[in-house]
Amino acid sequence: MSDETTNGAANPANAAEEQGATFSIEKIYTRDVSFEAPNAPAVFTEQGQPDLQMNLNQRAGQVAENAYEVVLGVTLTCTLNGKTAYLAEVQQAGVFGLSGFDAAGLDAMLGAHCPSVLYPYARQAISELINGGGFPPFYLQPINFDALYAEGLRQRAAQQEQGALESGTETAGNA
């Protein structure tokens, strides 16, 4: 088996195969949902091009031995002519069974694989909220969580390198 990486990130599937690690989905659930249309009904008669802003966040924590909760937050804000048309927010969560992973493999699973499992559920919930709010259907595009994870790793490495350089400079300056 080759040691390939995707966009600089460890491939969680290969890590699991090589180490005899196990992954399971224990539970998927909606943790929080919010929809606001603060300028309704006037916004339904507005003309113009909507501006959509999406915010994506995630967090993970251990809930039991070999069990981790991952929460994927998706917030979509639509403005029209400078006014908020709607704000839809979903926190999609799951409890995942993960065992036999080394630290890097576990981090990759929690940071990339688990959010990619949760995202279709969050997409569906956002779509239903918008449609139920009286607005035209909107479908969030797929997201490459492996690429996002790899970029996060690169940013953390750069910050650590920068911190080490600054720390070395301070030490040298104080000598």
Backbone as JSON Lines, residues from 0, in Angstrom:
{"i":0,"aa":"M","n":[0.85,-1.18,0.0],"ca":[0.0,0.0,0.0],"c":[0.89,1.23,0.0]}
{"i":1,"aa":"S","n":[0.54,2.25,-0.75],"ca":[1.35,3.46,-0.82],"c":[0.98,4.42,0.29]}
{"i":2,"aa":"D","n":[1.93,5.28,0.62],"ca":[1.69,6.31,1.63],"c":[1.35,7.6,0.91]}
{"i":3,"aa":"E","n":[0.13,7.71,0.42],"ca":[-0.28,8.91,-0.31],"c":[-0.95,9.87,0.64]}
{"i":4,"aa":"T","n":[-0.86,11.15,0.29],"ca":[-1.59,12.17,1.03],"c":[-2.44,12.94,0.05]}
{"i":5,"aa":"T","n":[-3.5,13.53,0.56],"ca":[-4.39,14.33,-0.26],"c":[-4.22,15.78,0.16]}
{"i":6,"aa":"N","n":[-3.73,16.61,-0.73],"ca":[-3.53,18.03,-0.42],"c":[-2.75,18.22,0.87]}
{"i":7,"aa":"G","n":[-1.8,17.37,1.15],"ca":[-0.99,17.52,2.34],"c":[-1.59,16.92,3.6]}
{"i":8,"aa":"A","n":[-2.79,16.37,3.52],"ca":[-3.45,15.79,4.7],"c":[-3.3,14.28,4.68]}
{"i":9,"aa":"A","n":[-3.24,13.7,5.86],"ca":[-3.19,12.24,5.94],"c":[-4.51,11.67,5.46]}
{"i":10,"aa":"N","n":[-4.46,10.56,4.75],"ca":[-5.68,9.93,4.28],"c":[-6.21,9.03,5.39]}
{"i":11,"aa":"P","n":[-7.34,9.41,6.03],"ca":[-7.84,8.65,7.18],"c":[-8.17,7.2,6.84]}
{"i":12,"aa":"A","n":[-8.64,6.92,5.63],"ca":[-8.99,5.55,5.27],"c":[-7.74,4.67,5.25]}
{"i":13,"aa":"N","n":[-6.64,5.18,4.67],"ca":[-5.4,4.42,4.65],"c":[-4.87,4.22,6.06]}
{"i":14,"aa":"A","n":[-4.94,5.23,6.9],"ca":[-4.46,5.12,8.28],"c":[-5.25,4.04,9.02]}
{"i":15,"aa":"A","n":[-6.54,3.98,8.79],"ca":[-7.38,2.98,9.47],"c":[-7.01,1.57,9.02]}
{"i":16,"aa":"E","n":[-6.8,1.39,7.71],"ca":[-6.45,0.08,7.19],"c":[-5.11,-0.4,7.74]}
{"i":17,"aa":"E","n":[-4.13,0.51,7.77],"ca":[-2.78,0.15,8.17],"c":[-2.69,-0.19,9.65]}
{"i":18,"aa":"Q","n":[-3.49,0.43,10.49],"ca":[-3.35,0.27,11.93],"c":[-4.44,-0.6,12.54]}
{"i":19,"aa":"G","n":[-5.36,-1.12,11.75],"ca":[-6.46,-1.89,12.31],"c":[-7.4,-1.01,13.11]}
{"i":20,"aa":"A","n":[-7.46,0.25,12.79],"ca":[-8.31,1.2,13.51],"c":[-9.76,0.99,13.1]}
{"i":21,"aa":"T","n":[-10.67,1.4,13.98],"ca":[-12.1,1.27,13.67],"c":[-12.79,2.63,13.75]}
{"i":22,"aa":"F","n":[-13.78,2.78,12.9],"ca":[-14.6,4.0,12.83],"c":[-16.05,3.57,12.75]}
{"i":23,"aa":"S","n":[-16.9,4.2,13.55],"ca":[-18.34,3.92,13.46],"c":[-19.12,5.19,13.74]}
{"i":24,"aa":"I","n":[-20.29,5.26,13.14],"ca":[-21.22,6.36,13.41],"c":[-22.18,5.86,14.46]}
{"i":25,"aa":"E","n":[-22.13,6.47,15.64],"ca":[-23.0,6.05,16.73],"c":[-24.35,6.77,16.69]}
{"i":26,"aa":"K","n":[-24.31,8.06,16.39],"ca":[-25.54,8.87,16.39],"c":[-25.3,10.13,15.59]}
{"i":27,"aa":"I","n":[-26.29,10.53,14.79],"ca":[-26.27,11.81,14.09],"c":[-27.53,12.55,14.51]}
{"i":28,"aa":"Y","n":[-27.36,13.81,14.89],"ca":[-28.5,14.57,15.39],"c":[-28.29,16.07,15.16]}
{"i":29,"aa":"T","n":[-29.4,16.79,15.19],"ca":[-29.36,18.24,15.08],"c":[-29.26,18.8,16.49]}
{"i":30,"aa":"R","n":[-28.21,19.56,16.73],"ca":[-27.97,20.13,18.06],"c":[-28.7,21.45,18.23]}
{"i":31,"aa":"D","n":[-28.71,22.26,17.17],"ca":[-29.35,23.58,17.26],"c":[-29.74,24.02,15.85]}
{"i":32,"aa":"V","n":[-30.89,24.69,15.76],"ca":[-31.39,25.22,14.49],"c":[-31.96,26.61,14.74]}
{"i":33,"aa":"S","n":[-31.68,27.52,13.81],"ca":[-32.22,28.87,13.94],"c":[-32.49,29.43,12.54]}
{"i":34,"aa":"F","n":[-33.63,30.1,12.4],"ca":[-33.95,30.77,11.15],"c":[-34.59,32.11,11.49]}
{"i":35,"aa":"E","n":[-34.1,33.16,10.86],"ca":[-34.65,34.5,11.07],"c":[-34.86,35.17,9.72]}
{"i":36,"aa":"A","n":[-35.98,35.84,9.58],"ca":[-36.26,36.68,8.42],"c":[-36.69,38.03,8.99]}
{"i":37,"aa":"P","n":[-35.73,38.84,9.46],"ca":[-36.06,40.05,10.22],"c":[-36.8,41.12,9.43]}
{"i":38,"aa":"N","n":[-36.69,41.09,8.12],"ca":[-37.35,42.14,7.32],"c":[-38.53,41.62,6.52]}
{"i":39,"aa":"A","n":[-39.07,40.47,6.92],"ca":[-40.26,39.94,6.26],"c":[-41.47,40.69,6.8]}
{"i":40,"aa":"P","n":[-42.48,40.91,6.03],"ca":[-42.71,40.49,4.65],"c":[-42.19,41.46,3.6]}
{"i":41,"aa":"A","n":[-41.68,42.63,4.01],"ca":[-41.23,43.63,3.04],"c":[-40.13,43.08,2.12]}
{"i":42,"aa":"V","n":[-39.28,42.2,2.63],"ca":[-38.16,41.68,1.84],"c":[-38.64,40.88,0.63]}
{"i":43,"aa":"F","n":[-39.85,40.32,0.69],"ca":[-40.34,39.51,-0.42],"c":[-40.64,40.35,-1.67]}
{"i":44,"aa":"T","n":[-40.78,41.66,-1.52],"ca":[-41.04,42.52,-2.67],"c":[-39.8,43.26,-3.14]}
{"i":45,"aa":"E","n":[-38.69,43.1,-2.45],"ca":[-37.43,43.76,-2.82],"c":[-36.91,43.21,-4.14]}
{"i":46,"aa":"Q","n":[-36.33,44.07,-4.94],"ca":[-35.67,43.66,-6.18],"c":[-34.17,43.85,-6.0]}
{"i":47,"aa":"G","n":[-33.39,43.0,-6.63],"ca":[-31.94,43.14,-6.55],"c":[-31.27,41.78,-6.49]}
{"i":48,"aa":"Q","n":[-29.95,41.83,-6.45],"ca":[-29.15,40.61,-6.41],"c":[-28.82,40.28,-4.95]}
{"i":49,"aa":"P","n":[-29.23,39.1,-4.48],"ca":[-28.91,38.74,-3.1],"c":[-27.41,38.48,-2.91]}
{"i":50,"aa":"D","n":[-26.93,38.81,-1.73],"ca":[-25.54,38.55,-1.37],"c":[-25.55,37.48,-0.27]}
{"i":51,"aa":"L","n":[-24.91,36.36,-0.53],"ca":[-24.9,35.24,0.41],"c":[-23.53,35.11,1.05]}
{"i":52,"aa":"Q","n":[-23.52,34.98,2.36],"ca":[-22.29,34.77,3.12],"c":[-22.45,33.48,3.91]}
{"i":53,"aa":"M","n":[-21.47,32.58,3.8],"ca":[-21.53,31.34,4.57],"c":[-20.38,31.31,5.56]}
{"i":54,"aa":"N","n":[-20.7,30.89,6.78],"ca":[-19.7,30.71,7.82],"c":[-19.76,29.24,8.24]}
{"i":55,"aa":"L","n":[-18.62,28.61,8.27],"ca":[-18.51,27.21,8.61],"c":[-17.59,27.08,9.81]}
{"i":56,"aa":"N","n":[-18.0,26.32,10.82],"ca":[-17.11,26.06,11.96],"c":[-17.36,24.66,12.47]}
{"i":57,"aa":"Q","n":[-16.41,24.17,13.23],"ca":[-16.57,22.83,13.79],"c":[-15.81,22.73,15.09]}
{"i":58,"aa":"R","n":[-16.27,21.81,15.91],"ca":[-15.57,21.52,17.14],"c":[-15.74,20.04,17.45]}
{"i":59,"aa":"A","n":[-14.8,19.5,18.17],"ca":[-14.83,18.08,18.52],"c":[-14.39,17.91,19.96]}
{"i":60,"aa":"G","n":[-14.98,16.93,20.61],"ca":[-14.59,16.64,21.97],"c":[-14.88,15.19,22.3]}
{"i":61,"aa":"Q","n":[-14.11,14.66,23.21],"ca":[-14.3,13.27,23.63],"c":[-15.44,13.2,24.63]}
{"i":62,"aa":"V","n":[-16.37,12.28,24.42],"ca":[-17.52,12.12,25.33],"c":[-17.44,10.84,26.15]}
{"i":63,"aa":"A","n":[-16.64,9.9,25.71],"ca":[-16.42,8.64,26.43],"c":[-15.17,8.0,25.82]}
{"i":64,"aa":"E","n":[-14.74,6.89,26.39],"ca":[-13.6,6.22,25.82],"c":[-13.94,5.78,24.4]}
{"i":65,"aa":"N","n":[-13.12,6.2,23.45],"ca":[-13.29,5.88,22.03],"c":[-14.57,6.46,21.43]}
{"i":66,"aa":"A","n":[-15.18,7.47,22.06],"ca":[-16.38,8.12,21.51],"c":[-16.16,9.63,21.5]}
{"i":67,"aa":"Y","n":[-16.43,10.23,20.36],"ca":[-16.18,11.66,20.17],"c":[-17.41,12.31,19.56]}
{"i":68,"aa":"E","n":[-17.74,13.5,20.08],"ca":[-18.8,14.3,19.47],"c":[-18.15,15.32,18.56]}
{"i":69,"aa":"V","n":[-18.65,15.42,17.35],"ca":[-18.21,16.44,16.4],"c":[-19.44,17.28,16.07]}
{"i":70,"aa":"V","n":[-19.3,18.61,16.16],"ca":[-20.4,19.52,15.84],"c":[-19.95,20.39,14.67]}
{"i":71,"aa":"L","n":[-20.72,20.35,13.6],"ca":[-20.46,21.16,12.42],"c":[-21.49,22.28,12.39]}
{"i":72,"aa":"G","n":[-21.02,23.52,12.45],"ca":[-21.91,24.67,12.4],"c":[-21.88,25.31,11.03]}
{"i":73,"aa":"V","n":[-23.07,25.54,10.47],"ca":[-23.2,26.21,9.18],"c":[-24.16,27.37,9.36]}
{"i":74,"aa":"T","n":[-23.68,28.57,9.04],"ca":[-24.52,29.76,9.1],"c":[-24.54,30.4,7.72]}
{"i":75,"aa":"L","n":[-25.73,30.63,7.2],"ca":[-25.89,31.25,5.9],"c":[-26.69,32.54,6.08]}
{"i":76,"aa":"T","n":[-26.1,33.65,5.68],"ca":[-26.74,34.95,5.79],"c":[-26.96,35.51,4.39]}
{"i":77,"aa":"C","n":[-28.21,35.88,4.1],"ca":[-28.56,36.46,2.81],"c":[-28.97,37.91,3.02]}
{"i":78,"aa":"T","n":[-28.28,38.82,2.33],"ca":[-28.66,40.23,2.38],"c":[-29.12,40.66,0.99]}
{"i":79,"aa":"L","n":[-30.05,41.59,0.99],"ca":[-30.6,42.13,-0.24],"c":[-30.71,43.64,-0.07]}
{"i":80,"aa":"N","n":[-30.02,44.37,-0.91],"ca":[-30.0,45.83,-0.83],"c":[-29.59,46.32,0.56]}
{"i":81,"aa":"G","n":[-28.61,45.64,1.15],"ca":[-28.08,46.06,2.45],"c":[-28.9,45.62,3.65]}
{"i":82,"aa":"K","n":[-30.01,44.94,3.42],"ca":[-30.86,44.47,4.52],"c":[-30.79,42.95,4.59]}
{"i":83,"aa":"T","n":[-30.85,42.43,5.81],"ca":[-30.83,40.99,5.98],"c":[-32.16,40.4,5.52]}
{"i":84,"aa":"A","n":[-32.09,39.53,4.51],"ca":[-33.29,38.84,4.05],"c":[-33.56,37.66,4.97]}
{"i":85,"aa":"Y","n":[-32.53,36.86,5.22],"ca":[-32.66,35.75,6.16],"c":[-31.3,35.34,6.71]}
{"i":86,"aa":"L","n":[-31.38,34.66,7.82],"ca":[-30.21,34.08,8.46],"c":[-30.61,32.67,8.89]}
{"i":87,"aa":"A","n":[-29.92,31.68,8.34],"ca":[-30.21,30.28,8.67],"c":[-28.97,29.69,9.33]}
{"i":88,"aa":"E","n":[-29.17,29.03,10.46],"ca":[-28.04,28.45,11.18],"c":[-28.39,27.05,11.65]}
{"i":89,"aa":"V","n":[-27.47,26.12,11.42],"ca":[-27.65,24.74,11.84],"c":[-26.36,24.27,12.51]}
{"i":90,"aa":"Q","n":[-26.52,23.61,13.64],"ca":[-25.4,22.9,14.26],"c":[-25.74,21.42,14.17]}
{"i":91,"aa":"Q","n":[-25.11,20.76,13.22],"ca":[-25.32,19.33,12.99],"c":[-24.25,18.57,13.76]}
{"i":92,"aa":"A","n":[-24.65,17.58,14.53],"ca":[-23.7,16.89,15.39],"c":[-23.76,15.38,15.17]}
{"i":93,"aa":"G","n":[-22.71,14.74,15.63],"ca":[-22.66,13.29,15.58],"c":[-21.73,12.77,16.65]}
{"i":94,"aa":"V","n":[-22.02,11.57,17.1],"ca":[-21.12,10.87,18.0],"c":[-20.51,9.74,17.17]}
{"i":95,"aa":"F","n":[-19.19,9.7,17.18],"ca":[-18.45,8.76,16.36],"c":[-17.57,7.87,17.24]}
{"i":96,"aa":"G","n":[-17.56,6.6,16.93],"ca":[-16.67,5.67,17.6],"c":[-15.36,5.6,16.84]}
{"i":97,"aa":"L","n":[-14.27,5.92,17.51],"ca":[-12.95,5.92,16.89],"c":[-11.97,5.25,17.83]}
{"i":98,"aa":"S","n":[-11.33,4.2,17.35],"ca":[-10.32,3.55,18.18],"c":[-9.19,3.03,17.31]}
{"i":99,"aa":"G","n":[-8.01,2.95,17.89],"ca":[-6.86,2.42,17.19],"c":[-6.13,3.41,16.3]}
{"i":100,"aa":"F","n":[-6.46,4.68,16.37],"ca":[-5.81,5.7,15.55],"c":[-4.66,6.32,16.33]}
{"i":101,"aa":"D","n":[-3.58,6.64,15.63],"ca":[-2.54,7.44,16.28],"c":[-3.06,8.87,16.37]}
{"i":102,"aa":"A","n":[-2.32,9.76,17.03],"ca":[-2.79,11.13,17.25],"c":[-3.1,11.85,15.93]}
{"i":103,"aa":"A","n":[-2.22,11.71,14.95],"ca":[-2.43,12.38,13.65],"c":[-3.64,11.81,12.93]}
{"i":104,"aa":"G","n":[-3.81,10.5,12.98],"ca":[-4.96,9.87,12.33],"c":[-6.27,10.27,12.99]}
{"i":105,"aa":"L","n":[-6.27,10.32,14.32],"ca":[-7.47,10.74,15.05],"c":[-7.82,12.18,14.73]}
{"i":106,"aa":"D","n":[-6.8,13.05,14.69],"ca":[-7.02,14.46,14.36],"c":[-7.61,14.59,12.95]}
{"i":107,"aa":"A","n":[-7.1,13.81,12.0],"ca":[-7.61,13.85,10.62],"c":[-9.06,13.36,10.56]}
{"i":108,"aa":"M","n":[-9.36,12.31,11.29],"ca":[-10.74,11.79,11.29],"c":[-11.7,12.83,11.87]}
{"i":109,"aa":"L","n":[-11.33,13.43,13.0],"ca":[-12.2,14.41,13.65],"c":[-12.26,15.72,12.87]}
{"i":110,"aa":"G","n":[-11.17,16.07,12.18],"ca":[-11.11,17.35,11.48],"c":[-11.58,17.32,10.05]}
{"i":111,"aa":"A","n":[-11.62,16.15,9.42],"ca":[-12.01,16.08,8.01],"c":[-13.09,15.05,7.74]}
{"i":112,"aa":"H","n":[-12.89,13.82,8.18],"ca":[-13.83,12.77,7.82],"c":[-15.19,12.94,8.51]}
{"i":113,"aa":"C","n":[-15.19,13.16,9.81],"ca":[-16.46,13.3,10.53],"c":[-17.28,14.5,10.03]}
{"i":114,"aa":"P","n":[-16.65,15.69,9.83],"ca":[-17.44,16.8,9.27],"c":[-18.0,16.49,7.88]}
{"i":115,"aa":"S","n":[-17.27,15.72,7.08],"ca":[-17.79,15.4,5.75],"c":[-18.98,14.45,5.85]}
{"i":116,"aa":"V","n":[-19.05,13.65,6.91],"ca":[-20.23,12.8,7.13],"c":[-21.42,13.67,7.54]}
{"i":117,"aa":"L","n":[-21.18,14.7,8.35],"ca":[-22.26,15.55,8.87],"c":[-22.78,16.56,7.86]}
{"i":118,"aa":"Y","n":[-21.93,17.01,6.94],"ca":[-22.29,18.1,6.04],"c":[-23.56,17.87,5.23]}
{"i":119,"aa":"P","n":[-23.79,16.7,4.64],"ca":[-25.04,16.53,3.87],"c":[-26.29,16.74,4.73]}
{"i":120,"aa":"Y","n":[-26.25,16.37,5.99],"ca":[-27.38,16.59,6.89],"c":[-27.58,18.09,7.13]}
{"i":121,"aa":"A","n":[-26.49,18.8,7.35],"ca":[-26.56,20.25,7.56],"c":[-27.06,20.95,6.3]}
{"i":122,"aa":"R","n":[-26.58,20.53,5.13],"ca":[-27.03,21.09,3.85],"c":[-28.53,20.95,3.69]}
{"i":123,"aa":"Q","n":[-29.04,19.76,3.98],"ca":[-30.47,19.5,3.84],"c":[-31.26,20.37,4.8]}
{"i":124,"aa":"A","n":[-30.8,20.48,6.03],"ca":[-31.52,21.28,7.03],"c":[-31.55,22.75,6.64]}
{"i":125,"aa":"I","n":[-30.42,23.29,6.16],"ca":[-30.37,24.69,5.72],"c":[-31.34,24.9,4.56]}
{"i":126,"aa":"S","n":[-31.33,24.0,3.59],"ca":[-32.2,24.1,2.43],"c":[-33.67,24.12,2.85]}
{"i":127,"aa":"E","n":[-34.04,23.23,3.76],"ca":[-35.43,23.18,4.22],"c":[-35.82,24.43,5.0]}
{"i":128,"aa":"L","n":[-34.9,24.98,5.79],"ca":[-35.19,26.21,6.53],"c":[-35.47,27.37,5.58]}
{"i":129,"aa":"I","n":[-34.63,27.5,4.56],"ca":[-34.78,28.6,3.61],"c":[-36.08,28.47,2.83]}
{"i":130,"aa":"N","n":[-36.35,27.28,2.35],"ca":[-37.58,27.03,1.6],"c":[-38.81,27.25,2.49]}
{"i":131,"aa":"G","n":[-38.75,26.75,3.71],"ca":[-39.86,26.93,4.65],"c":[-40.07,28.38,5.05]}
{"i":132,"aa":"G","n":[-39.0,29.19,4.93],"ca":[-39.1,30.61,5.25],"c":[-39.69,31.43,4.12]}
{"i":133,"aa":"G","n":[-40.07,30.77,3.01],"ca":[-40.71,31.48,1.91],"c":[-39.75,32.0,0.86]}
{"i":134,"aa":"F","n":[-38.5,31.59,0.92],"ca":[-37.5,32.06,-0.03],"c":[-37.23,30.99,-1.08]}
{"i":135,"aa":"P","n":[-36.7,31.4,-2.23],"ca":[-36.4,30.43,-3.28],"c":[-35.4,29.39,-2.76]}
{"i":136,"aa":"P","n":[-35.49,28.18,-3.27],"ca":[-34.56,27.13,-2.82],"c":[-33.11,27.55,-3.02]}
{"i":137,"aa":"F","n":[-32.28,27.15,-2.07],"ca":[-30.84,27.38,-2.18],"c":[-30.13,26.12,-1.71]}
{"i":138,"aa":"Y","n":[-29.21,25.66,-2.52],"ca":[-28.49,24.43,-2.2],"c":[-27.02,24.75,-2.02]}
{"i":139,"aa":"L","n":[-26.51,24.46,-0.85],"ca":[-25.09,24.66,-0.58],"c":[-24.28,23.68,-1.43]}
{"i":140,"aa":"Q","n":[-23.19,24.17,-1.95],"ca":[-22.32,23.33,-2.78],"c":[-21.51,22.39,-1.89]}
{"i":141,"aa":"P","n":[-21.08,21.26,-2.44],"ca":[-20.23,20.34,-1.67],"c":[-18.95,21.04,-1.22]}
{"i":142,"aa":"I","n":[-18.4,20.56,-0.13],"ca":[-17.18,21.12,0.44],"c":[-16.15,20.0,0.57]}
{"i":143,"aa":"N","n":[-14.92,20.29,0.22],"ca":[-13.82,19.34,0.35],"c":[-13.19,19.54,1.73]}
{"i":144,"aa":"F","n":[-13.65,18.76,2.7],"ca":[-13.15,18.9,4.06],"c":[-11.7,18.44,4.19]}
{"i":145,"aa":"D","n":[-11.26,17.53,3.32],"ca":[-9.85,17.13,3.34],"c":[-8.96,18.32,3.01]}
{"i":146,"aa":"A","n":[-9.36,19.1,2.0],"ca":[-8.58,20.28,1.61],"c":[-8.61,21.33,2.72]}
{"i":147,"aa":"L","n":[-9.78,21.54,3.34],"ca":[-9.86,22.5,4.45],"c":[-8.97,22.07,5.61]}
{"i":148,"aa":"Y","n":[-8.99,20.79,5.91],"ca":[-8.16,20.26,6.99],"c":[-6.68,20.45,6.67]}
{"i":149,"aa":"A","n":[-6.29,20.13,5.45],"ca":[-4.89,20.3,5.03],"c":[-4.47,21.76,5.13]}
{"i":150,"aa":"E","n":[-5.34,22.67,4.74],"ca":[-5.02,24.1,4.84],"c":[-4.88,24.51,6.3]}
{"i":151,"aa":"G","n":[-5.74,23.99,7.16],"ca":[-5.63,24.27,8.59],"c":[-4.32,23.77,9.16]}
{"i":152,"aa":"L","n":[-3.88,22.59,8.72],"ca":[-2.57,22.06,9.16],"c":[-1.44,22.97,8.7]}
{"i":153,"aa":"R","n":[-1.51,23.42,7.45],"ca":[-0.47,24.32,6.94],"c":[-0.45,25.63,7.73]}
{"i":154,"aa":"Q","n":[-1.61,26.17,8.04],"ca":[-1.67,27.42,8.8],"c":[-1.12,27.25,10.21]}
{"i":155,"aa":"R","n":[-1.47,26.12,10.86],"ca":[-0.96,25.87,12.2],"c":[0.56,25.71,12.19]}
{"i":156,"aa":"A","n":[1.08,25.01,11.18],"ca":[2.53,24.82,11.07],"c":[3.22,26.16,10.86]}
{"i":157,"aa":"A","n":[2.64,27.01,10.01],"ca":[3.22,28.34,9.76],"c":[3.19,29.19,11.03]}
{"i":158,"aa":"Q","n":[2.1,29.12,11.79],"ca":[2.01,29.88,13.04],"c":[3.04,29.38,14.05]}
{"i":159,"aa":"Q","n":[3.2,28.06,14.13],"ca":[4.19,27.51,15.06],"c":[5.6,27.92,14.65]}
{"i":160,"aa":"E","n":[5.86,27.89,13.35],"ca":[7.17,28.29,12.85],"c":[7.41,29.76,13.15]}
{"i":161,"aa":"Q","n":[6.39,30.6,12.91],"ca":[6.51,32.03,13.18],"c":[6.73,32.27,14.67]}
{"i":162,"aa":"G","n":[5.99,31.52,15.51],"ca":[6.15,31.65,16.96],"c":[7.54,31.25,17.41]}
{"i":163,"aa":"A","n":[8.09,30.19,16.79],"ca":[9.44,29.75,17.14],"c":[10.47,30.79,16.72]}
{"i":164,"aa":"L","n":[10.27,31.39,15.56],"ca":[11.19,32.44,15.09],"c":[11.14,33.64,16.02]}
{"i":165,"aa":"E","n":[9.92,34.06,16.4],"ca":[9.78,35.21,17.3],"c":[10.38,34.9,18.66]}
{"i":166,"aa":"S","n":[10.16,33.7,19.14],"ca":[10.71,33.29,20.43],"c":[12.23,33.28,20.38]}
{"i":167,"aa":"G","n":[12.79,32.79,19.27],"ca":[14.24,32.78,19.1],"c":[14.81,34.16,19.0]}
{"i":168,"aa":"T","n":[14.08,35.08,18.36],"ca":[14.51,36.46,18.23],"c":[14.52,37.14,19.59]}
{"i":169,"aa":"E","n":[13.44,36.9,20.38],"ca":[13.37,37.52,21.7],"c":[14.5,37.02,22.59]}
{"i":170,"aa":"T","n":[14.77,35.73,22.53],"ca":[15.83,35.15,23.34],"c":[17.18,35.75,22.94]}
{"i":171,"aa":"A","n":[17.41,35.86,21.64],"ca":[18.68,36.41,21.16],"c":[18.78,37.89,21.5]}
{"i":172,"aa":"G","n":[17.67,38.6,21.46],"ca":[17.67,40.04,21.77],"c":[17.89,40.31,23.24]}
{"i":173,"aa":"N","n":[17.5,39.37,24.11],"ca":[17.64,39.56,25.55],"c":[19.0,39.12,26.06]}
{"i":174,"aa":"A","n":[19.78,38.49,25.21],"ca":[21.07,37.97,25.66],"c":[22.11,39.05,25.81]}
